[in-house]
């Protein structure tokens, strides 16, 4: 449909555009609230419950709230779509000290202080045979005319996170949901 074409065109523009990371300091709690507000209409049309937990004293990090809200929106959308009926979308933010270099998807998390934002769902999960493909442009598991996706959402998330000098990883098992963890270098305490 024309609406689908417009949506895919917008995603292609986002994917091809350079991610501008403002010098602003982002508060994880405010970021999550703004992303939920943007996604509220879609969430209210589902049977998915929402659980948000922002740790007390969570640090701030540098970045562009607009780009980050879009990235979280894409993750929320995928999470809710993976839940076929009733389920739970959990969003947490906390501080994390990394003491040894740790592999992430396509990068290595260096020793340091990070803000970790986690998005978990109780959906279908990701099978082992496609785990290495989820961040590739145009890769989608959605089938059929009504559910067809552009396959750009997670590749946009990956680009936004890396542009913020952040890292991303995920854990999932088929039939057991998924958790996506975003790590951003902490710049200031609240």
C-alpha atoms as a printed R data frame, in Angstrom:
    type eleno elety resid chain resno      x       y      z
1   ATOM     1    CA   UNK     A     1  0.000   0.000  0.000
2   ATOM     2    CA   UNK     A     2  0.988   3.632 -0.257
3   ATOM     3    CA   UNK     A     3  1.346   3.843  3.536
4   ATOM     4    CA   UNK     A     4  3.776   0.888  3.548
5   ATOM     5    CA   UNK     A     5  5.807   2.443  0.748
6   ATOM     6    CA   UNK     A     6  5.990   5.734  2.619
7   ATOM     7    CA   UNK     A     7  7.131   3.930  5.789
8   ATOM     8    CA   UNK     A     8  9.836   1.975  3.924
9   ATOM     9    CA   UNK     A     9 10.988   5.140  2.155
10  ATOM    10    CA   UNK     A    10 11.298   6.911  5.525
11  ATOM    11    CA   UNK     A    11 13.318   4.003  6.920
12  ATOM    12    CA   UNK     A    12 15.622   4.007  3.887
13  ATOM    13    CA   UNK     A    13 16.249   7.715  4.419
14  ATOM    14    CA   UNK     A    14 17.036   7.081  8.093
15  ATOM    15    CA   UNK     A    15 19.380   4.226  7.210
16  ATOM    16    CA   UNK     A    16 21.254   6.224  4.560
17  ATOM    17    CA   UNK     A    17 21.433   9.472  6.529
18  ATOM    18    CA   UNK     A    18 24.396  10.191  8.735
19  ATOM    19    CA   UNK     A    19 23.467   9.859 12.395
20  ATOM    20    CA   UNK     A    20 24.125  13.227 14.006
21  ATOM    21    CA   UNK     A    21 25.098  12.787 17.621
22  ATOM    22    CA   UNK     A    22 24.438  16.038 19.441
23  ATOM    23    CA   UNK     A    23 26.654  17.067 22.304
24  ATOM    24    CA   UNK     A    24 23.662  16.836 24.606
25  ATOM    25    CA   UNK     A    25 23.611  14.756 27.745
26  ATOM    26    CA   UNK     A    26 20.832  12.209 27.691
27  ATOM    27    CA   UNK     A    27 19.069  11.070 30.856
28  ATOM    28    CA   UNK     A    28 18.071   7.409 30.380
29  ATOM    29    CA   UNK     A    29 14.800   7.825 32.317
30  ATOM    30    CA   UNK     A    30 13.663  10.771 30.188
31  ATOM    31    CA   UNK     A    31 14.775   8.983 27.010
32  ATOM    32    CA   UNK     A    32 12.756   5.872 27.864
33  ATOM    33    CA   UNK     A    33  9.710   7.958 28.806
34  ATOM    34    CA   UNK     A    34  9.846   9.851 25.488
35  ATOM    35    CA   UNK     A    35 10.223   6.615 23.513
36  ATOM    36    CA   UNK     A    36  7.272   5.029 25.343
37  ATOM    37    CA   UNK     A    37  5.165   8.148 24.741
38  ATOM    38    CA   UNK     A    38  5.958   7.892 21.012
39  ATOM    39    CA   UNK     A    39  4.994   4.213 20.985
40  ATOM    40    CA   UNK     A    40  1.954   4.474 23.302
41  ATOM    41    CA   UNK     A    41 -0.708   4.273 20.570
42  ATOM    42    CA   UNK     A    42  0.660   1.003 19.166
43  ATOM    43    CA   UNK     A    43  1.168  -0.380 22.669
44  ATOM    44    CA   UNK     A    44 -2.409   0.417 23.675
45  ATOM    45    CA   UNK     A    45 -3.668  -1.623 20.688
46  ATOM    46    CA   UNK     A    46 -1.921  -4.756 21.967
47  ATOM    47    CA   UNK     A    47 -2.351  -7.033 24.981
48  ATOM    48    CA   UNK     A    48  1.221  -6.393 26.031
49  ATOM    49    CA   UNK     A    49  1.933  -5.156 29.547
50  ATOM    50    CA   UNK     A    50  4.766  -2.722 30.155
51  ATOM    51    CA   UNK     A    51  7.277  -2.837 33.014
52  ATOM    52    CA   UNK     A    52  9.809   0.004 33.300
53  ATOM    53    CA   UNK     A    53 12.602   0.131 35.868
54  ATOM    54    CA   UNK     A    54 15.172   2.934 35.789
55  ATOM    55    CA   UNK     A    55 17.762   2.444 38.522
56  ATOM    56    CA   UNK     A    56 18.198   5.211 41.038
57  ATOM    57    CA   UNK     A    57 21.342   7.210 40.316
58  ATOM    58    CA   UNK     A    58 21.631   6.034 36.717
59  ATOM    59    CA   UNK     A    59 24.251   8.078 34.870
60  ATOM    60    CA   UNK     A    60 23.756  10.222 31.802
61  ATOM    61    CA   UNK     A    61 25.453   9.707 28.450
62  ATOM    62    CA   UNK     A    62 26.110  11.876 25.409
63  ATOM    63    CA   UNK     A    63 23.947  11.745 22.355
64  ATOM    64    CA   UNK     A    64 20.988  12.724 20.261
65  ATOM    65    CA   UNK     A    65 17.710  12.032 22.021
66  ATOM    66    CA   UNK     A    66 15.783  12.177 18.731
67  ATOM    67    CA   UNK     A    67 17.876   9.411 17.126
68  ATOM    68    CA   UNK     A    68 17.837   7.330 20.310
69  ATOM    69    CA   UNK     A    69 14.044   7.621 20.689
70  ATOM    70    CA   UNK     A    70 13.686   6.257 17.142
71  ATOM    71    CA   UNK     A    71 16.050   3.367 17.927
72  ATOM    72    CA   UNK     A    72 14.104   2.451 21.082
73  ATOM    73    CA   UNK     A    73 10.828   2.776 19.166
74  ATOM    74    CA   UNK     A    74 12.127   0.223 16.622
75  ATOM    75    CA   UNK     A    75 13.101  -2.175 19.424
76  ATOM    76    CA   UNK     A    76  9.701  -1.756 21.133
77  ATOM    77    CA   UNK     A    77  7.935  -2.426 17.847
78  ATOM    78    CA   UNK     A    78  9.879  -5.636 17.202
79  ATOM    79    CA   UNK     A    79  9.337  -6.811 20.775
80  ATOM    80    CA   UNK     A    80  5.573  -6.257 20.726
81  ATOM    81    CA   UNK     A    81  5.245  -7.854 17.269
82  ATOM    82    CA   UNK     A    82  7.074 -10.963 18.523
83  ATOM    83    CA   UNK     A    83  4.419 -11.437 21.234
84  ATOM    84    CA   UNK     A    84  1.513 -13.209 19.574
85  ATOM    85    CA   UNK     A    85 -1.068 -12.669 22.315
86  ATOM    86    CA   UNK     A    86 -0.561 -11.452 25.872
87  ATOM    87    CA   UNK     A    87  2.929 -10.796 27.105
88  ATOM    88    CA   UNK     A    88  5.352  -8.446 28.785
89  ATOM    89    CA   UNK     A    89  7.695  -5.775 27.474
90  ATOM    90    CA   UNK     A    90 10.318  -4.885 30.094
91  ATOM    91    CA   UNK     A    91 12.587  -1.857 29.839
92  ATOM    92    CA   UNK     A    92 15.383  -1.242 32.325
93  ATOM    93    CA   UNK     A    93 18.237   1.220 32.652
94  ATOM    94    CA   UNK     A    94 21.139   0.887 35.051
95  ATOM    95    CA   UNK     A    95 24.822   1.640 35.493
96  ATOM    96    CA   UNK     A    96 27.338  -1.021 34.554
97  ATOM    97    CA   UNK     A    97 31.067  -1.216 35.213
98  ATOM    98    CA   UNK     A    98 32.862  -3.323 32.592
99  ATOM    99    CA   UNK     A    99 36.127  -4.669 34.059
100 ATOM   100    CA   UNK     A   100 37.315  -6.810 31.146
101 ATOM   101    CA   UNK     A   101 36.961  -6.280 27.393
102 ATOM   102    CA   UNK     A   102 33.690  -7.940 26.437
103 ATOM   103    CA   UNK     A   103 32.504  -8.906 22.954
104 ATOM   104    CA   UNK     A   104 29.269  -7.391 21.686
105 ATOM   105    CA   UNK     A   105 27.619  -7.620 18.282
106 ATOM   106    CA   UNK     A   106 30.192  -6.312 15.780
107 ATOM   107    CA   UNK     A   107 32.327  -4.611 18.446
108 ATOM   108    CA   UNK     A   108 34.128  -4.975 21.763
109 ATOM   109    CA   UNK     A   109 33.023  -3.186 24.929
110 ATOM   110    CA   UNK     A   110 36.131  -1.654 26.458
111 ATOM   111    CA   UNK     A   111 36.788  -1.384 30.189
112 ATOM   112    CA   UNK     A   112 34.831   1.536 31.640
113 ATOM   113    CA   UNK     A   113 31.539   2.852 32.997
114 ATOM   114    CA   UNK     A   114 28.409   2.414 30.903
115 ATOM   115    CA   UNK     A   115 24.708   3.030 30.969
116 ATOM   116    CA   UNK     A   116 22.904  -0.178 30.008
117 ATOM   117    CA   UNK     A   117 19.392   0.018 28.573
118 ATOM   118    CA   UNK     A   118 17.722  -3.367 28.206
119 ATOM   119    CA   UNK     A   119 14.564  -4.189 26.268
120 ATOM   120    CA   UNK     A   120 13.134  -7.652 26.994
121 ATOM   121    CA   UNK     A   121 10.057  -9.380 25.680
122 ATOM   122    CA   UNK     A   122  8.209 -12.625 26.282
123 ATOM   123    CA   UNK     A   123  7.737 -13.207 22.561
124 ATOM   124    CA   UNK     A   124  8.716 -15.969 20.163
125 ATOM   125    CA   UNK     A   125 12.459 -15.433 20.481
126 ATOM   126    CA   UNK     A   126 15.102 -15.637 17.774
127 ATOM   127    CA   UNK     A   127 16.220 -18.974 16.379
128 ATOM   128    CA   UNK     A   128 19.940 -19.770 16.306
129 ATOM   129    CA   UNK     A   129 20.033 -19.925 12.508
130 ATOM   130    CA   UNK     A   130 19.132 -16.228 12.105
131 ATOM   131    CA   UNK     A   131 20.902 -14.650 15.099
132 ATOM   132    CA   UNK     A   132 23.806 -13.499 12.936
133 ATOM   133    CA   UNK     A   133 21.469 -11.773 10.463
134 ATOM   134    CA   UNK     A   134 19.135  -9.686 12.640
135 ATOM   135    CA   UNK     A   135 21.035  -6.402 12.197
136 ATOM   136    CA   UNK     A   136 21.520  -6.772  8.429
137 ATOM   137    CA   UNK     A   137 19.600  -4.294  6.254
138 ATOM   138    CA   UNK     A   138 16.494  -5.785  4.603
139 ATOM   139    CA   UNK     A   139 16.528  -8.933  6.735
140 ATOM   140    CA   UNK     A   140 13.059  -9.699  8.055
141 ATOM   141    CA   UNK     A   141 11.326 -12.753  9.431
142 ATOM   142    CA   UNK     A   142  7.859 -11.290  8.891
143 ATOM   143    CA   UNK     A   143  5.845 -13.031  6.217
144 ATOM   144    CA   UNK     A   144  2.647 -12.212  4.364
145 ATOM   145    CA   UNK     A   145  1.313  -8.929  3.043
146 ATOM   146    CA   UNK     A   146 -0.087  -7.729  6.379
147 ATOM   147    CA   UNK     A   147  3.009  -8.523  8.454
148 ATOM   148    CA   UNK     A   148  5.759  -7.825  5.953
149 ATOM   149    CA   UNK     A   149  8.488  -5.633  7.371
150 ATOM   150    CA   UNK     A   150 11.144  -3.670  5.561
151 ATOM   151    CA   UNK     A   151 13.946  -5.361  7.483
152 ATOM   152    CA   UNK     A   152 15.449  -1.967  8.286
153 ATOM   153    CA   UNK     A   153 14.416  -1.417 11.918
154 ATOM   154    CA   UNK     A   154 17.240  -3.303 13.653
155 ATOM   155    CA   UNK     A   155 19.879  -2.117 11.177
156 ATOM   156    CA   UNK     A   156 18.861   1.451 12.050
157 ATOM   157    CA   UNK     A   157 19.095   0.597 15.768
158 ATOM   158    CA   UNK     A   158 22.604  -0.783 15.229
159 ATOM   159    CA   UNK     A   159 23.749   2.326 13.307
160 ATOM   160    CA   UNK     A   160 22.344   4.697 15.948
161 ATOM   161    CA   UNK     A   161 23.948   2.795 18.839
162 ATOM   162    CA   UNK     A   162 27.365   2.613 17.132
163 ATOM   163    CA   UNK     A   163 27.186   6.325 16.167
164 ATOM   164    CA   UNK     A   164 26.853   7.023 19.911
165 ATOM   165    CA   UNK     A   165 30.055   5.022 20.547
166 ATOM   166    CA   UNK     A   166 27.770   2.447 22.083
167 ATOM   167    CA   UNK     A   167 27.462  -1.298 21.758
168 ATOM   168    CA   UNK     A   168 24.608  -3.742 21.383
169 ATOM   169    CA   UNK     A   169 24.120  -7.404 22.121
170 ATOM   170    CA   UNK     A   170 21.182  -9.698 22.594
171 ATOM   171    CA   UNK     A   171 20.212 -12.975 24.160
172 ATOM   172    CA   UNK     A   172 17.354 -15.048 22.868
173 ATOM   173    CA   UNK     A   173 16.111 -18.562 22.564
174 ATOM   174    CA   UNK     A   174 13.387 -19.697 20.227
175 ATOM   175    CA   UNK     A   175 10.101 -19.663 22.130
176 ATOM   176    CA   UNK     A   176 11.641 -17.875 25.121
177 ATOM   177    CA   UNK     A   177 11.667 -14.181 24.214
178 ATOM   178    CA   UNK     A   178 14.598 -11.872 23.619
179 ATOM   179    CA   UNK     A   179 16.613  -9.257 25.480
180 ATOM   180    CA   UNK     A   180 18.470  -6.503 23.633
181 ATOM   181    CA   UNK     A   181 21.115  -4.668 25.673
182 ATOM   182    CA   UNK     A   182 22.401  -1.255 24.633
183 ATOM   183    CA   UNK     A   183 25.598   0.045 26.272
184 ATOM   184    CA   UNK     A   184 26.516   3.736 26.162
185 ATOM   185    CA   UNK     A   185 29.647   5.283 27.698
186 ATOM   186    CA   UNK     A   186 28.561   7.093 30.863
187 ATOM   187    CA   UNK     A   187 29.566  10.762 30.973
188 ATOM   188    CA   UNK     A   188 28.007  12.167 34.137
189 ATOM   189    CA   UNK     A   189 26.187  11.173 37.266
190 ATOM   190    CA   UNK     A   190 22.796  12.716 38.011
